[in-house]
Amino acid sequence: MNAVPAGYAPPTGPDRPAPGRRWLRWLLAATVAWAVLLAVLTWNSVRDDPPTVREQRTLAEAGPVVDRAVGELLAAVGDGGVATLAPDRIGQGCRITPLTDGAALERRVDVRVAGDDVRGLLQRVADRLPASWRAGVSVTSEGPVLRADAGEFVTVEGRSTGPGRVRLTADTGCRPIGSGYRAPQARAGAEATAVAEALRALGGPAGLTPALSAAPCPSGGRVAHTARATTGAGPKPLATALAPVAAGAVVLDTVDAYAYRRGPVTVLAERTGDQIHVTATTPCTP
């Protein structure tokens, strides 16, 4: 028998890899398999699973949800008040993470009511909203508040903004911007004509181009429209100036607001300081 010198490791042979190398090969194979499995699971999740946090939907993707929510709110108001679509607001510069900027979209429906039963209006709106929204009205230190969930992490709220005034909002919260929000296309139709007619009655300048807003109605493929313009306040009370145009179809008459219907269009004039804001809206029906 040949003696083996001290400190000399016997050869393992060409077909017998060292135990350490075999263990490393198994570890590398397991790591690669795990990475492939994670990639497949992630791809399936992105493709098939619903979003679990708000940041998984961009402003471009959430915008249509907000538009549909505004149409639902407008339809839910119905004949409970004089409702108008307000301009959309996009808040830039919010933070998704400490290093990532985003933006938030808010659209709203402003409502004027003849009395001051804000809670009653909010409850009627909540009752008419889709059941999946889980809408409800609670009384807070600031008064009654409507809260609902329109889906895709779009929150809906309603609250009083003053005597006889209610504001209903649909809000995305802070989102990645993506390709950005594109508002529904609005047309200058009967609403713009009604605004021009009211401005003439109020002694406003001719040729004002009204700003336009639109929202899809919940059913029937219809689209709600609002046209708006502002003029200086004249000496006449709103009712005196607009009564001949209203032709008896008055739906609201207060010191600072006057509203009437011209066919399917509801016209609202509101006095604030030395200005009069005129809106004309073709609403959604419940």
C-alpha positions in Angstrom: 0.0 0.0 0.0 1.3 3.4 -1.0 1.4 6.0 1.7 -0.3 9.4 1.0 1.9 12.4 1.8 0.5 14.6 4.5 -1.5 17.7 3.2 -2.2 16.0 -0.1 -5.9 15.4 -1.1 -6.5 12.3 -3.2 -7.9 12.9 -6.7 -11.7 12.6 -7.2 -11.5 11.3 -10.7 -12.8 13.0 -13.9 -16.3 11.6 -13.5 -16.7 12.5 -9.8 -17.1 16.3 -9.3 -16.1 17.8 -6.0 -19.0 17.9 -3.5 -18.7 21.7 -3.2 -19.1 22.2 -7.0 -22.1 19.9 -7.2 -23.8 21.8 -4.4 -23.2 25.2 -6.3 -24.7 23.8 -9.5 -27.8 22.7 -7.7 -28.1 26.1 -6.0 -27.7 27.9 -9.4 -30.4 25.7 -11.0 -32.8 26.3 -8.1 -32.2 30.1 -8.3 -32.9 30.2 -12.0 -36.1 28.1 -11.7 -37.3 30.3 -8.9 -36.7 33.5 -11.0 -38.6 32.0 -13.9 -41.5 31.0 -11.6 -41.7 34.5 -10.2 -41.6 36.0 -13.7 -44.5 33.8 -14.8 -46.6 34.5 -11.7 -46.0 38.3 -12.0 -47.0 38.3 -15.7 -50.2 36.3 -14.9 -51.0 38.7 -12.0 -50.6 41.8 -14.1 -52.7 40.3 -16.9 -55.5 38.7 -14.9 -55.7 40.0 -11.4 -57.6 43.2 -10.4 -55.5 46.1 -9.0 -54.9 45.9 -5.3 -53.7 49.5 -4.7 -54.5 52.8 -6.3 -51.0 53.2 -7.7 -51.6 50.2 -10.1 -53.9 52.3 -12.2 -52.8 55.5 -14.0 -54.7 58.7 -14.3 -55.4 57.8 -18.0 -57.0 54.5 -16.8 -58.9 56.0 -13.9 -60.3 58.9 -15.9 -63.1 57.0 -17.6 -64.2 55.7 -14.2 -64.5 59.2 -12.9 -66.4 60.3 -16.0 -68.9 57.5 -15.5 -69.2 58.3 -11.8 -70.1 61.9 -12.6 -72.8 60.8 -15.0 -74.2 58.5 -12.3 -74.2 61.4 -9.8 -75.9 63.7 -12.2 -78.6 61.1 -12.9 -79.1 60.5 -9.2 -79.8 64.2 -8.5 -82.6 64.0 -11.0 -85.3 66.6 -10.3 -84.1 67.0 -6.7 -82.1 70.2 -7.5 -80.5 72.2 -10.3 -77.3 70.3 -11.2 -74.4 71.4 -13.3 -71.2 69.8 -14.4 -68.2 71.8 -13.1 -64.8 71.9 -14.9 -62.5 69.0 -14.2 -59.5 69.7 -11.9 -56.1 68.0 -12.1 -53.8 68.5 -9.2 -50.2 68.1 -10.2 -47.2 67.3 -8.0 -48.6 64.9 -5.5 -46.3 62.1 -4.3 -46.9 58.5 -5.1 -43.6 57.6 -3.4 -40.9 59.9 -2.0 -39.2 59.8 -5.4 -42.2 59.6 -7.7 -44.6 62.4 -8.7 -48.2 61.9 -9.7 -51.4 63.7 -10.3 -55.0 63.6 -9.0 -58.2 64.1 -11.0 -61.4 65.5 -9.5 -64.7 66.0 -11.2 -67.7 67.4 -9.5 -71.5 68.1 -9.9 -72.7 71.3 -8.2 -76.3 71.3 -7.1 -78.6 74.2 -6.0 -81.7 73.4 -4.0 -84.7 75.6 -3.3 -84.6 75.0 0.4 -81.9 73.9 2.8 -82.6 70.1 3.1 -79.1 69.1 2.2 -79.3 65.8 4.1 -82.5 64.9 2.2 -80.9 65.5 -1.1 -77.7 63.5 -0.2 -79.8 60.6 1.0 -81.9 60.6 -2.2 -78.7 60.6 -4.3 -77.2 57.8 -2.2 -80.4 55.7 -2.6 -80.2 56.1 -6.4 -76.5 55.2 -6.8 -75.5 51.6 -7.9 -75.7 49.1 -5.0 -72.1 48.1 -5.6 -71.0 51.6 -4.6 -72.2 51.0 -1.0 -73.2 54.7 -0.7 -74.3 56.1 2.6 -74.8 59.4 4.4 -73.4 60.1 7.8 -73.7 63.1 10.1 -70.3 64.7 11.0 -69.3 67.8 12.8 -69.3 69.5 9.4 -72.8 68.4 8.6 -74.1 65.4 6.5 -71.6 63.8 4.2 -72.3 61.2 1.5 -69.5 58.7 0.8 -69.3 55.9 -1.8 -66.8 53.8 -3.8 -67.2 54.0 -7.5 -64.7 51.2 -8.1 -61.0 51.3 -9.3 -60.2 53.2 -6.1 -62.3 56.2 -7.2 -63.9 57.8 -4.1 -67.2 59.7 -4.2 -68.2 62.3 -1.7 -71.1 64.8 -1.3 -71.4 67.6 1.2 -72.9 71.1 1.6 -70.9 74.1 0.5 -73.3 76.7 1.8 -77.0 77.3 2.2 -78.9 75.5 -0.5 -75.6 74.3 -2.1 -74.3 70.7 -2.5 -71.1 69.5 -4.1 -70.8 65.9 -5.3 -67.2 64.9 -6.2 -65.5 61.9 -7.8 -61.7 61.8 -7.1 -58.9 59.5 -8.2 -56.5 60.3 -5.5 -52.8 60.5 -6.4 -51.9 58.3 -9.5 -49.2 57.8 -12.0 -50.0 60.1 -14.9 -49.6 57.6 -17.7 -50.7 59.2 -21.0 -52.8 61.8 -19.1 -56.5 62.4 -18.6 -58.7 63.1 -21.7 -62.0 64.7 -20.9 -65.1 63.5 -22.8 -65.7 65.4 -25.9 -68.2 68.2 -25.4 -70.3 69.9 -28.1 -71.7 73.4 -28.4 -75.4 72.6 -28.8 -78.6 73.7 -27.2 -76.7 74.5 -24.0 -74.5 77.1 -25.6 -77.6 78.6 -27.3 -79.4 78.9 -23.9 -76.4 80.5 -22.3 -76.2 83.1 -25.1 -79.9 83.8 -24.7 -79.5 84.4 -21.0 -76.5 86.6 -21.4 -78.4 88.9 -23.8 -81.3 89.1 -21.3 -78.8 90.1 -18.6 -77.2 92.8 -20.7 -74.0 90.9 -21.1 -71.6 91.2 -24.1 -72.5 89.4 -27.3 -70.2 86.7 -28.8 -68.9 85.1 -25.6 -67.8 81.6 -26.2 -69.0 79.3 -23.3 -66.8 76.7 -21.7 -68.1 73.2 -22.1 -68.1 70.0 -20.0 -69.6 66.6 -20.7 -70.1 63.2 -19.0 -71.6 59.9 -20.1 -75.0 59.1 -18.8 -75.5 55.7 -17.1 -77.8 54.3 -19.7 -79.0 54.8 -23.2 -75.7 56.0 -24.6 -76.6 59.6 -23.9 -74.1 62.3 -22.9 -74.8 65.2 -20.4 -73.5 68.6 -21.3 -73.0 71.9 -19.5 -72.1 75.2 -21.0 -71.0 78.1 -18.8 -70.0 81.8 -19.1 -69.6 84.8 -16.8 -70.7 88.4 -17.2 -70.8 91.5 -15.1 -73.7 91.9 -12.8 -76.3 94.5 -14.0 -78.6 96.6 -11.9 -81.7 94.4 -12.4 -82.5 91.5 -10.1 -82.0 88.1 -11.8 -85.7 87.3 -11.8 -86.6 90.6 -13.4 -84.0 90.2 -16.2 -84.6 86.5 -16.9 -88.4 86.1 -16.4 -89.2 86.9 -20.0 -86.8 84.2 -21.2 -88.0 81.7 -18.6 -91.6 82.0 -19.9 -93.0 80.6 -16.7 -90.8 77.5 -16.5 -89.0 78.6 -13.3 -87.5 75.9 -11.0 -85.5 78.1 -8.6 -85.9 81.7 -7.5 -83.8 83.2 -4.7 -81.9 86.5 -4.1 -78.7 85.2 -5.7 -79.9 82.4 -8.0 -82.5 82.0 -10.7 -83.1 78.8 -12.8 -85.6 77.8 -15.4 -86.0 75.1 -18.1 -85.9 75.5 -21.8 -87.0 72.2 -23.1 -84.5 69.6 -21.9 -82.0 72.3 -20.9 -81.9 73.8 -17.4 -80.4 77.3 -17.2 -79.0 78.6 -13.9 -77.8 82.2 -13.2 -76.0 82.9 -10.0 -74.8 86.2 -8.7 -71.5 86.4 -6.7 -70.3 89.9 -6.0 -70.1 91.9 -9.2 -70.4 88.9 -11.5 -73.1 86.6 -12.8 -72.3 83.0 -13.7 -74.6 81.4 -16.2 -74.7 77.7 -16.8 -77.0 75.6 -19.1 -77.1 71.8 -18.6 -78.7 68.9 -20.4 -78.7 66.4 -17.5 -78.9 62.6 -17.3 -82.2 61.2 -16.2 -82.4 58.6 -13.4 
